[in-house]
Amino acid sequence: MTPRIVGSINALGPEFGRFALWGDGPLIGYLNCSLTERGLGITDVFVEPEYRHRGYGKMLVERFESAARESGFVEVRLGSWIESPEAEAFWKHIGYEGHYHDGCGNCGFRKRLE
């Protein structure tokens, strides 16, 4: 199988993006992002259960981060939707720092892209 990622930061409109990961057949996973007044954020990531723990989630995030850098962003954020220790470990493993608070009731993970 040769995985390929298609999409962009503004794939769904000026404030919403999607990156889709395809194998030889069906969709393997996707990453959605959005642009808000607080910056660029990942809104959700999904990899089909039978393809997990093979590096595909990391591949999606790295492609997203590359596009974010190319678009001039220096930081990306995740909302507080991380609900499992496994998910938290994944984000920390790929360089996201835990639990920022911006003073407006928003918290989650973030990563500097420099």
Backbone atoms as SQL, in Angstrom:
CREATE TABLE atoms (id INTEGER PRIMARY KEY, chain TEXT, resi INTEGER, resn TEXT, atom TEXT, x REAL, y REAL, z REAL);
INSERT INTO atoms VALUES
  (1, 'A', 1, 'MET', 'N', 0.844, -1.177, 0.000),
  (2, 'A', 1, 'MET', 'CA', 0.000, 0.000, 0.000),
  (3, 'A', 1, 'MET', 'C', 0.891, 1.242, 0.000),
  (4, 'A', 2, 'THR', 'N', 0.545, 2.178, -0.852),
  (5, 'A', 2, 'THR', 'CA', 1.243, 3.449, -0.919),
  (6, 'A', 2, 'THR', 'C', 0.299, 4.546, -0.446),
  (7, 'A', 3, 'PRO', 'N', 0.443, 4.993, 0.812),
  (8, 'A', 3, 'PRO', 'CA', -0.465, 6.031, 1.309),
  (9, 'A', 3, 'PRO', 'C', -0.189, 7.374, 0.651),
  (10, 'A', 4, 'ARG', 'N', -1.248, 8.157, 0.475),
  (11, 'A', 4, 'ARG', 'CA', -1.097, 9.502, -0.064),
  (12, 'A', 4, 'ARG', 'C', -2.041, 10.431, 0.687),
  (13, 'A', 5, 'ILE', 'N', -1.598, 11.654, 0.868),
  (14, 'A', 5, 'ILE', 'CA', -2.396, 12.647, 1.576),
  (15, 'A', 5, 'ILE', 'C', -2.774, 13.741, 0.602),
  (16, 'A', 6, 'VAL', 'N', -4.044, 14.084, 0.591),
  (17, 'A', 6, 'VAL', 'CA', -4.532, 15.192, -0.228),
  (18, 'A', 6, 'VAL', 'C', -5.240, 16.178, 0.687),
  (19, 'A', 7, 'GLY', 'N', -5.244, 17.438, 0.298),
  (20, 'A', 7, 'GLY', 'CA', -5.953, 18.454, 1.062),
  (21, 'A', 7, 'GLY', 'C', -5.105, 19.682, 1.293),
  (22, 'A', 8, 'SER', 'N', -5.689, 20.632, 1.995),
  (23, 'A', 8, 'SER', 'CA', -4.991, 21.874, 2.309),
  (24, 'A', 8, 'SER', 'C', -5.659, 22.545, 3.495),
  (25, 'A', 9, 'ILE', 'N', -5.011, 23.579, 3.989),
  (26, 'A', 9, 'ILE', 'CA', -5.548, 24.310, 5.128),
  (27, 'A', 9, 'ILE', 'C', -6.888, 24.936, 4.785),
  (28, 'A', 10, 'ASN', 'N', -7.086, 25.385, 3.574),
  (29, 'A', 10, 'ASN', 'CA', -8.359, 26.015, 3.197),
  (30, 'A', 10, 'ASN', 'C', -9.189, 25.126, 2.264),
  (31, 'A', 11, 'ALA', 'N', -9.072, 23.823, 2.397),
  (32, 'A', 11, 'ALA', 'CA', -9.769, 22.891, 1.498),
  (33, 'A', 11, 'ALA', 'C', -11.290, 22.999, 1.562),
  (34, 'A', 12, 'LEU', 'N', -11.822, 23.384, 2.708),
  (35, 'A', 12, 'LEU', 'CA', -13.279, 23.441, 2.886),
  (36, 'A', 12, 'LEU', 'C', -13.802, 24.866, 2.947),
  (37, 'A', 13, 'GLY', 'N', -12.980, 25.832, 2.562),
  (38, 'A', 13, 'GLY', 'CA', -13.367, 27.243, 2.627),
  (39, 'A', 13, 'GLY', 'C', -12.259, 28.051, 3.255),
  (40, 'A', 14, 'PRO', 'N', -12.431, 29.358, 3.353),
  (41, 'A', 14, 'PRO', 'CA', -11.344, 30.213, 3.832),
  (42, 'A', 14, 'PRO', 'C', -10.945, 29.987, 5.281),
  (43, 'A', 15, 'GLU', 'N', -11.792, 29.354, 6.082),
  (44, 'A', 15, 'GLU', 'CA', -11.464, 29.168, 7.491),
  (45, 'A', 15, 'GLU', 'C', -11.400, 27.706, 7.913),
  (46, 'A', 16, 'PHE', 'N', -11.566, 26.780, 6.972),
  (47, 'A', 16, 'PHE', 'CA', -11.617, 25.363, 7.338),
  (48, 'A', 16, 'PHE', 'C', -10.782, 24.537, 6.377),
  (49, 'A', 17, 'GLY', 'N', -10.038, 23.588, 6.921),
  (50, 'A', 17, 'GLY', 'CA', -9.214, 22.737, 6.087),
  (51, 'A', 17, 'GLY', 'C', -9.396, 21.273, 6.397),
  (52, 'A', 18, 'ARG', 'N', -8.955, 20.454, 5.468),
  (53, 'A', 18, 'ARG', 'CA', -9.005, 19.005, 5.652),
  (54, 'A', 18, 'ARG', 'C', -7.849, 18.371, 4.893),
  (55, 'A', 19, 'PHE', 'N', -7.264, 17.384, 5.546),
  (56, 'A', 19, 'PHE', 'CA', -6.251, 16.544, 4.937),
  (57, 'A', 19, 'PHE', 'C', -6.766, 15.121, 5.029),
  (58, 'A', 20, 'ALA', 'N', -6.833, 14.427, 3.903),
  (59, 'A', 20, 'ALA', 'CA', -7.345, 13.057, 3.861),
  (60, 'A', 20, 'ALA', 'C', -6.216, 12.115, 3.473),
  (61, 'A', 21, 'LEU', 'N', -6.135, 11.004, 4.168),
  (62, 'A', 21, 'LEU', 'CA', -5.110, 9.992, 3.925),
  (63, 'A', 21, 'LEU', 'C', -5.764, 8.790, 3.270),
  (64, 'A', 22, 'TRP', 'N', -5.300, 8.501, 2.070),
  (65, 'A', 22, 'TRP', 'CA', -5.844, 7.397, 1.283),
  (66, 'A', 22, 'TRP', 'C', -4.793, 6.307, 1.127),
  (67, 'A', 23, 'GLY', 'N', -5.246, 5.071, 1.109),
  (68, 'A', 23, 'GLY', 'CA', -4.393, 3.941, 0.776),
  (69, 'A', 23, 'GLY', 'C', -4.670, 3.543, -0.656),
  (70, 'A', 24, 'ASP', 'N', -4.608, 2.266, -0.921),
  (71, 'A', 24, 'ASP', 'CA', -4.911, 1.774, -2.260),
  (72, 'A', 24, 'ASP', 'C', -6.409, 1.754, -2.542),
  (73, 'A', 25, 'GLY', 'N', -7.203, 1.827, -1.508),
  (74, 'A', 25, 'GLY', 'CA', -8.654, 1.771, -1.664),
  (75, 'A', 25, 'GLY', 'C', -9.342, 2.831, -0.829),
  (76, 'A', 26, 'PRO', 'N', -9.932, 2.410, 0.285),
  (77, 'A', 26, 'PRO', 'CA', -10.744, 3.339, 1.081),
  (78, 'A', 26, 'PRO', 'C', -9.918, 4.356, 1.859),
  (79, 'A', 27, 'LEU', 'N', -10.626, 5.336, 2.360),
  (80, 'A', 27, 'LEU', 'CA', -10.030, 6.364, 3.209),
  (81, 'A', 27, 'LEU', 'C', -9.477, 5.718, 4.477),
  (82, 'A', 28, 'ILE', 'N', -8.240, 6.080, 4.821),
  (83, 'A', 28, 'ILE', 'CA', -7.603, 5.559, 6.031),
  (84, 'A', 28, 'ILE', 'C', -7.854, 6.496, 7.203),
  (85, 'A', 29, 'GLY', 'N', -7.797, 7.797, 6.941),
  (86, 'A', 29, 'GLY', 'CA', -7.986, 8.762, 8.022),
  (87, 'A', 29, 'GLY', 'C', -8.040, 10.173, 7.499),
  (88, 'A', 30, 'TYR', 'N', -8.265, 11.115, 8.422),
  (89, 'A', 30, 'TYR', 'CA', -8.340, 12.526, 8.040),
  (90, 'A', 30, 'TYR', 'C', -7.968, 13.412, 9.217),
  (91, 'A', 31, 'LEU', 'N', -7.647, 14.641, 8.921),
  (92, 'A', 31, 'LEU', 'CA', -7.392, 15.690, 9.900),
  (93, 'A', 31, 'LEU', 'C', -8.158, 16.911, 9.444),
  (94, 'A', 32, 'ASN', 'N', -8.932, 17.492, 10.337),
  (95, 'A', 32, 'ASN', 'CA', -9.647, 18.740, 10.058),
  (96, 'A', 32, 'ASN', 'C', -9.023, 19.858, 10.876),
  (97, 'A', 33, 'CYS', 'N', -9.028, 21.055, 10.307),
  (98, 'A', 33, 'CYS', 'CA', -8.474, 22.209, 11.011),
  (99, 'A', 33, 'CYS', 'C', -9.356, 23.426, 10.756),
  (100, 'A', 34, 'SER', 'N', -9.173, 24.426, 11.604),
  (101, 'A', 34, 'SER', 'CA', -9.924, 25.666, 11.403),
  (102, 'A', 34, 'SER', 'C', -9.076, 26.850, 11.836),
  (103, 'A', 35, 'LEU', 'N', -9.393, 27.967, 11.256),
  (104, 'A', 35, 'LEU', 'CA', -8.715, 29.224, 11.562),
  (105, 'A', 35, 'LEU', 'C', -9.682, 30.085, 12.355),
  (106, 'A', 36, 'THR', 'N', -9.252, 30.515, 13.538),
  (107, 'A', 36, 'THR', 'CA', -10.068, 31.384, 14.380),
  (108, 'A', 36, 'THR', 'C', -9.259, 32.617, 14.733),
  (109, 'A', 37, 'GLU', 'N', -9.849, 33.495, 15.513),
  (110, 'A', 37, 'GLU', 'CA', -9.123, 34.688, 15.945),
  (111, 'A', 37, 'GLU', 'C', -7.938, 34.319, 16.832),
  (112, 'A', 38, 'ARG', 'N', -7.908, 33.109, 17.377),
  (113, 'A', 38, 'ARG', 'CA', -6.795, 32.663, 18.221),
  (114, 'A', 38, 'ARG', 'C', -5.710, 31.948, 17.425),
  (115, 'A', 39, 'GLY', 'N', -5.924, 31.725, 16.140),
  (116, 'A', 39, 'GLY', 'CA', -4.928, 31.070, 15.313),
  (117, 'A', 39, 'GLY', 'C', -5.449, 29.803, 14.668),
  (118, 'A', 40, 'LEU', 'N', -4.526, 29.000, 14.198),
  (119, 'A', 40, 'LEU', 'CA', -4.850, 27.773, 13.481),
  (120, 'A', 40, 'LEU', 'C', -4.938, 26.616, 14.466),
  (121, 'A', 41, 'GLY', 'N', -6.017, 25.870, 14.385),
  (122, 'A', 41, 'GLY', 'CA', -6.198, 24.761, 15.308),
  (123, 'A', 41, 'GLY', 'C', -6.647, 23.494, 14.615),
  (124, 'A', 42, 'ILE', 'N', -6.238, 22.373, 15.183),
  (125, 'A', 42, 'ILE', 'CA', -6.706, 21.074, 14.728),
  (126, 'A', 42, 'ILE', 'C', -8.032, 20.811, 15.426),
  (127, 'A', 43, 'THR', 'N', -9.056, 20.552, 14.663),
  (128, 'A', 43, 'THR', 'CA', -10.367, 20.310, 15.266),
  (129, 'A', 43, 'THR', 'C', -10.647, 18.832, 15.487),
  (130, 'A', 44, 'ASP', 'N', -10.135, 17.971, 14.629),
  (131, 'A', 44, 'ASP', 'CA', -10.225, 16.534, 14.888),
  (132, 'A', 44, 'ASP', 'C', -9.308, 15.759, 13.957),
  (133, 'A', 45, 'VAL', 'N', -8.915, 14.594, 14.424),
  (134, 'A', 45, 'VAL', 'CA', -8.079, 13.663, 13.668),
  (135, 'A', 45, 'VAL', 'C', -8.688, 12.288, 13.858),
  (136, 'A', 46, 'PHE', 'N', -8.749, 11.538, 12.768),
  (137, 'A', 46, 'PHE', 'CA', -9.296, 10.188, 12.858),
  (138, 'A', 46, 'PHE', 'C', -8.500, 9.269, 11.943),
  (139, 'A', 47, 'VAL', 'N', -8.173, 8.085, 12.458),
  (140, 'A', 47, 'VAL', 'CA', -7.570, 7.016, 11.667),
  (141, 'A', 47, 'VAL', 'C', -8.415, 5.768, 11.913),
  (142, 'A', 48, 'GLU', 'N', -8.794, 5.104, 10.840),
  (143, 'A', 48, 'GLU', 'CA', -9.592, 3.880, 10.960),
  (144, 'A', 48, 'GLU', 'C', -8.891, 2.912, 11.917),
  (145, 'A', 49, 'PRO', 'N', -9.660, 2.257, 12.796),
  (146, 'A', 49, 'PRO', 'CA', -9.058, 1.395, 13.827),
  (147, 'A', 49, 'PRO', 'C', -8.060, 0.365, 13.303),
  (148, 'A', 50, 'GLU', 'N', -8.340, -0.245, 12.160),
  (149, 'A', 50, 'GLU', 'CA', -7.421, -1.277, 11.667),
  (150, 'A', 50, 'GLU', 'C', -6.098, -0.711, 11.157),
  (151, 'A', 51, 'TYR', 'N', -5.980, 0.621, 11.024),
  (152, 'A', 51, 'TYR', 'CA', -4.754, 1.249, 10.556),
  (153, 'A', 51, 'TYR', 'C', -4.014, 1.996, 11.661),
  (154, 'A', 52, 'ARG', 'N', -4.497, 1.939, 12.871),
  (155, 'A', 52, 'ARG', 'CA', -3.856, 2.657, 13.982),
  (156, 'A', 52, 'ARG', 'C', -2.550, 1.984, 14.389),
  (157, 'A', 53, 'HIS', 'N', -1.682, 2.765, 15.015),
  (158, 'A', 53, 'HIS', 'CA', -0.374, 2.309, 15.510),
  (159, 'A', 53, 'HIS', 'C', 0.561, 1.916, 14.375),
  (160, 'A', 54, 'ARG', 'N', 0.392, 2.557, 13.229),
  (161, 'A', 54, 'ARG', 'CA', 1.274, 2.313, 12.078),
  (162, 'A', 54, 'ARG', 'C', 1.927, 3.602, 11.593),
  (163, 'A', 55, 'GLY', 'N', 1.731, 4.707, 12.303),
  (164, 'A', 55, 'GLY', 'CA', 2.340, 5.968, 11.922),
  (165, 'A', 55, 'GLY', 'C', 1.490, 6.853, 11.031),
  (166, 'A', 56, 'TYR', 'N', 0.264, 6.440, 10.714),
  (167, 'A', 56, 'TYR', 'CA', -0.569, 7.223, 9.808),
  (168, 'A', 56, 'TYR', 'C', -1.079, 8.520, 10.449),
  (169, 'A', 57, 'GLY', 'N', -1.404, 8.485, 11.723),
  (170, 'A', 57, 'GLY', 'CA', -1.818, 9.713, 12.405),
  (171, 'A', 57, 'GLY', 'C', -0.697, 10.729, 12.414),
  (172, 'A', 58, 'LYS', 'N', 0.494, 10.274, 12.725),
  (173, 'A', 58, 'LYS', 'CA', 1.661, 11.156, 12.716),
  (174, 'A', 58, 'LYS', 'C', 1.892, 11.713, 11.312),
  (175, 'A', 59, 'MET', 'N', 1.727, 10.869, 10.300),
  (176, 'A', 59, 'MET', 'CA', 1.901, 11.302, 8.917),
  (177, 'A', 59, 'MET', 'C', 0.922, 12.435, 8.570),
  (178, 'A', 60, 'LEU', 'N', -0.328, 12.294, 8.978),
  (179, 'A', 60, 'LEU', 'CA', -1.322, 13.338, 8.734),
  (180, 'A', 60, 'LEU', 'C', -0.948, 14.642, 9.425),
  (181, 'A', 61, 'VAL', 'N', -0.560, 14.547, 10.696),
  (182, 'A', 61, 'VAL', 'CA', -0.216, 15.745, 11.462),
  (183, 'A', 61, 'VAL', 'C', 1.013, 16.426, 10.869),
  (184, 'A', 62, 'GLU', 'N', 2.014, 15.658, 10.477),
  (185, 'A', 62, 'GLU', 'CA', 3.219, 16.254, 9.887),
  (186, 'A', 62, 'GLU', 'C', 2.904, 16.966, 8.581),
  (187, 'A', 63, 'ARG', 'N', 2.032, 16.393, 7.756),
  (188, 'A', 63, 'ARG', 'CA', 1.648, 17.063, 6.498),
  (189, 'A', 63, 'ARG', 'C', 0.910, 18.358, 6.786),
  (190, 'A', 64, 'PHE', 'N', 0.011, 18.329, 7.773),
  (191, 'A', 64, 'PHE', 'CA', -0.704, 19.530, 8.203),
  (192, 'A', 64, 'PHE', 'C', 0.281, 20.592, 8.705),
  (193, 'A', 65, 'GLU', 'N', 1.221, 20.194, 9.556),
  (194, 'A', 65, 'GLU', 'CA', 2.187, 21.151, 10.098),
  (195, 'A', 65, 'GLU', 'C', 3.039, 21.775, 8.992),
  (196, 'A', 66, 'SER', 'N', 3.413, 20.981, 8.012),
  (197, 'A', 66, 'SER', 'CA', 4.178, 21.505, 6.877),
  (198, 'A', 66, 'SER', 'C', 3.379, 22.564, 6.125),
  (199, 'A', 67, 'ALA', 'N', 2.104, 22.285, 5.873),
  (200, 'A', 67, 'ALA', 'CA', 1.247, 23.261, 5.196),
  (201, 'A', 67, 'ALA', 'C', 1.062, 24.508, 6.054),
  (202, 'A', 68, 'ALA', 'N', 0.963, 24.331, 7.358),
  (203, 'A', 68, 'ALA', 'CA', 0.822, 25.478, 8.257),
  (204, 'A', 68, 'ALA', 'C', 2.063, 26.366, 8.203),
  (205, 'A', 69, 'ARG', 'N', 3.236, 25.762, 8.235),
  (206, 'A', 69, 'ARG', 'CA', 4.495, 26.531, 8.124),
  (207, 'A', 69, 'ARG', 'C', 4.544, 27.289, 6.799),
  (208, 'A', 70, 'GLU', 'N', 4.216, 26.592, 5.703),
  (209, 'A', 70, 'GLU', 'CA', 4.234, 27.217, 4.382),
  (210, 'A', 70, 'GLU', 'C', 3.267, 28.400, 4.305),
  (211, 'A', 71, 'SER', 'N', 2.218, 28.362, 5.116),
  (212, 'A', 71, 'SER', 'CA', 1.226, 29.438, 5.137),
  (213, 'A', 71, 'SER', 'C', 1.573, 30.535, 6.135),
  (214, 'A', 72, 'GLY', 'N', 2.708, 30.406, 6.819),
  (215, 'A', 72, 'GLY', 'CA', 3.168, 31.453, 7.720),
  (216, 'A', 72, 'GLY', 'C', 2.779, 31.305, 9.180),
  (217, 'A', 73, 'PHE', 'N', 2.193, 30.191, 9.553),
  (218, 'A', 73, 'PHE', 'CA', 1.828, 29.991, 10.955),
  (219, 'A', 73, 'PHE', 'C', 3.048, 29.535, 11.749),
  (220, 'A', 74, 'VAL', 'N', 3.155, 29.998, 12.982),
  (221, 'A', 74, 'VAL', 'CA', 4.271, 29.621, 13.841),
  (222, 'A', 74, 'VAL', 'C', 3.826, 28.741, 15.007),
  (223, 'A', 75, 'GLU', 'N', 2.512, 28.558, 15.149),
  (224, 'A', 75, 'GLU', 'CA', 1.980, 27.727, 16.218),
  (225, 'A', 75, 'GLU', 'C', 0.648, 27.125, 15.778),
  (226, 'A', 76, 'VAL', 'N', 0.390, 25.917, 16.235),
  (227, 'A', 76, 'VAL', 'CA', -0.923, 25.309, 16.047),
  (228, 'A', 76, 'VAL', 'C', -1.413, 24.828, 17.406),
  (229, 'A', 77, 'ARG', 'N', -2.735, 24.731, 17.516),
  (230, 'A', 77, 'ARG', 'CA', -3.351, 24.348, 18.789),
  (231, 'A', 77, 'ARG', 'C', -4.329, 23.205, 18.599),
  (232, 'A', 78, 'LEU', 'N', -4.540, 22.516, 19.694),
  (233, 'A', 78, 'LEU', 'CA', -5.585, 21.496, 19.784),
  (234, 'A', 78, 'LEU', 'C', -6.544, 21.970, 20.850),
  (235, 'A', 79, 'GLY', 'N', -7.808, 21.699, 20.673),
  (236, 'A', 79, 'GLY', 'CA', -8.773, 22.024, 21.713),
  (237, 'A', 79, 'GLY', 'C', -8.669, 21.050, 22.869),
  (238, 'A', 80, 'SER', 'N', -9.536, 21.178, 23.802),
  (239, 'A', 80, 'SER', 'CA', -9.510, 20.330, 24.993),
  (240, 'A', 80, 'SER', 'C', -10.260, 19.019, 24.778),
  (241, 'A', 81, 'TRP', 'N', -10.455, 18.607, 23.529),
  (242, 'A', 81, 'TRP', 'CA', -11.214, 17.400, 23.228),
  (243, 'A', 81, 'TRP', 'C', -10.435, 16.115, 23.388),
  (244, 'A', 82, 'ILE', 'N', -9.177, 16.190, 23.794),
  (245, 'A', 82, 'ILE', 'CA', -8.390, 14.973, 24.007),
  (246, 'A', 82, 'ILE', 'C', -8.924, 14.295, 25.260),
  (247, 'A', 83, 'GLU', 'N', -9.484, 13.112, 25.076),
  (248, 'A', 83, 'GLU', 'CA', -10.213, 12.489, 26.179),
  (249, 'A', 83, 'GLU', 'C', -9.580, 11.211, 26.717),
  (250, 'A', 84, 'SER', 'N', -8.548, 10.707, 26.086),
  (251, 'A', 84, 'SER', 'CA', -7.984, 9.440, 26.562),
  (252, 'A', 84, 'SER', 'C', -6.489, 9.585, 26.819),
  (253, 'A', 85, 'PRO', 'N', -5.969, 8.794, 27.741),
  (254, 'A', 85, 'PRO', 'CA', -4.518, 8.809, 27.984),
  (255, 'A', 85, 'PRO', 'C', -3.720, 8.436, 26.730),
  (256, 'A', 86, 'GLU', 'N', -4.269, 7.536, 25.907),
  (257, 'A', 86, 'GLU', 'CA', -3.596, 7.136, 24.676),
  (258, 'A', 86, 'GLU', 'C', -3.471, 8.322, 23.714),
  (259, 'A', 87, 'ALA', 'N', -4.542, 9.088, 23.566),
  (260, 'A', 87, 'ALA', 'CA', -4.501, 10.260, 22.693),
  (261, 'A', 87, 'ALA', 'C', -3.538, 11.308, 23.240),
  (262, 'A', 88, 'GLU', 'N', -3.584, 11.531, 24.526),
  (263, 'A', 88, 'GLU', 'CA', -2.671, 12.507, 25.131),
  (264, 'A', 88, 'GLU', 'C', -1.219, 12.092, 24.920),
  (265, 'A', 89, 'ALA', 'N', -0.923, 10.809, 25.085),
  (266, 'A', 89, 'ALA', 'CA', 0.434, 10.307, 24.861),
  (267, 'A', 89, 'ALA', 'C', 0.861, 10.511, 23.407),
  (268, 'A', 90, 'PHE', 'N', -0.050, 10.289, 22.457),
  (269, 'A', 90, 'PHE', 'CA', 0.253, 10.501, 21.036),
  (270, 'A', 90, 'PHE', 'C', 0.680, 11.945, 20.787),
  (271, 'A', 91, 'TRP', 'N', -0.123, 12.902, 21.261),
  (272, 'A', 91, 'TRP', 'CA', 0.172, 14.306, 21.001),
  (273, 'A', 91, 'TRP', 'C', 1.475, 14.740, 21.664),
  (274, 'A', 92, 'LYS', 'N', 1.720, 14.274, 22.856),
  (275, 'A', 92, 'LYS', 'CA', 2.985, 14.609, 23.523),
  (276, 'A', 92, 'LYS', 'C', 4.163, 13.990, 22.783),
  (277, 'A', 93, 'HIS', 'N', 3.990, 12.766, 22.302),
  (278, 'A', 93, 'HIS', 'CA', 5.056, 12.072, 21.575),
  (279, 'A', 93, 'HIS', 'C', 5.473, 12.827, 20.314),
  (280, 'A', 94, 'ILE', 'N', 4.534, 13.488, 19.651),
  (281, 'A', 94, 'ILE', 'CA', 4.887, 14.200, 18.419),
  (282, 'A', 94, 'ILE', 'C', 5.145, 15.693, 18.666),
  (283, 'A', 95, 'GLY', 'N', 5.378, 16.055, 19.932),
  (284, 'A', 95, 'GLY', 'CA', 5.886, 17.389, 20.229),
  (285, 'A', 95, 'GLY', 'C', 4.895, 18.423, 20.714),
  (286, 'A', 96, 'TYR', 'N', 3.675, 18.036, 20.994),
  (287, 'A', 96, 'TYR', 'CA', 2.691, 19.001, 21.485),
  (288, 'A', 96, 'TYR', 'C', 2.819, 19.133, 22.993),
  (289, 'A', 97, 'GLU', 'N', 2.748, 20.374, 23.450),
  (290, 'A', 97, 'GLU', 'CA', 2.855, 20.662, 24.874),
  (291, 'A', 97, 'GLU', 'C', 1.460, 20.760, 25.460),
  (292, 'A', 98, 'GLY', 'N', 1.318, 20.255, 26.657),
  (293, 'A', 98, 'GLY', 'CA', 0.007, 20.147, 27.248),
  (294, 'A', 98, 'GLY', 'C', -0.506, 21.359, 27.969),
  (295, 'A', 99, 'HIS', 'N', -1.747, 21.517, 27.819),
  (296, 'A', 99, 'HIS', 'CA', -2.642, 22.372, 28.582),
  (297, 'A', 99, 'HIS', 'C', -2.233, 23.829, 28.718),
  (298, 'A', 100, 'TYR', 'N', -2.325, 24.528, 27.609),
  (299, 'A', 100, 'TYR', 'CA', -2.230, 25.986, 27.655),
  (300, 'A', 100, 'TYR', 'C', -3.569, 26.526, 28.129),
  (301, 'A', 101, 'HIS', 'N', -3.557, 27.710, 28.662),
  (302, 'A', 101, 'HIS', 'CA', -4.790, 28.423, 29.024),
  (303, 'A', 101, 'HIS', 'C', -4.632, 29.837, 28.495),
  (304, 'A', 102, 'ASP', 'N', -5.584, 30.292, 27.704),
  (305, 'A', 102, 'ASP', 'CA', -5.435, 31.618, 27.105),
  (306, 'A', 102, 'ASP', 'C', -6.231, 32.707, 27.817),
  (307, 'A', 103, 'GLY', 'N', -6.812, 32.398, 28.962),
  (308, 'A', 103, 'GLY', 'CA', -7.544, 33.403, 29.707),
  (309, 'A', 103, 'GLY', 'C', -8.980, 33.605, 29.256),
  (310, 'A', 104, 'CYS', 'N', -9.379, 32.931, 28.182),
  (311, 'A', 104, 'CYS', 'CA', -10.743, 33.080, 27.655),
  (312, 'A', 104, 'CYS', 'C', -11.526, 31.779, 27.774),
  (313, 'A', 105, 'GLY', 'N', -11.092, 30.919, 28.650),
  (314, 'A', 105, 'GLY', 'CA', -11.788, 29.650, 28.820),
  (315, 'A', 105, 'GLY', 'C', -11.352, 28.576, 27.849),
  (316, 'A', 106, 'ASN', 'N', -10.327, 28.833, 27.056),
  (317, 'A', 106, 'ASN', 'CA', -9.834, 27.861, 26.091),
  (318, 'A', 106, 'ASN', 'C', -8.589, 27.190, 26.650),
  (319, 'A', 107, 'CYS', 'N', -8.516, 25.884, 26.485),
  (320, 'A', 107, 'CYS', 'CA', -7.334, 25.171, 26.929),
  (321, 'A', 107, 'CYS', 'C', -7.113, 23.985, 26.003),
  (322, 'A', 108, 'GLY', 'N', -5.938, 23.429, 26.043),
  (323, 'A', 108, 'GLY', 'CA', -5.627, 22.291, 25.207),
  (324, 'A', 108, 'GLY', 'C', -4.132, 22.152, 25.026),
  (325, 'A', 109, 'PHE', 'N', -3.715, 21.592, 23.905),
  (326, 'A', 109, 'PHE', 'CA', -2.314, 21.392, 23.583),
  (327, 'A', 109, 'PHE', 'C', -1.907, 22.346, 22.478),
  (328, 'A', 110, 'ARG', 'N', -0.608, 22.612, 22.375),
  (329, 'A', 110, 'ARG', 'CA', -0.105, 23.463, 21.298),
  (330, 'A', 110, 'ARG', 'C', 1.305, 23.031, 20.925),
  (331, 'A', 111, 'LYS', 'N', 1.714, 23.482, 19.748),
  (332, 'A', 111, 'LYS', 'CA', 3.059, 23.195, 19.276),
  (333, 'A', 111, 'LYS', 'C', 3.569, 24.387, 18.492),
  (334, 'A', 112, 'ARG', 'N', 4.777, 24.815, 18.806),
  (335, 'A', 112, 'ARG', 'CA', 5.461, 25.840, 18.034),
  (336, 'A', 112, 'ARG', 'C', 6.023, 25.185, 16.779),
  (337, 'A', 113, 'LEU', 'N', 5.936, 25.842, 15.650),
  (338, 'A', 113, 'LEU', 'CA', 6.356, 25.259, 14.377),
  (339, 'A', 113, 'LEU', 'C', 7.703, 25.763, 13.891),
  (340, 'A', 114, 'GLU', 'N', 8.391, 26.460, 14.711),
  (341, 'A', 114, 'GLU', 'CA', 9.681, 27.032, 14.297),
  (342, 'A', 114, 'GLU', 'C', 10.753, 25.979, 14.185);
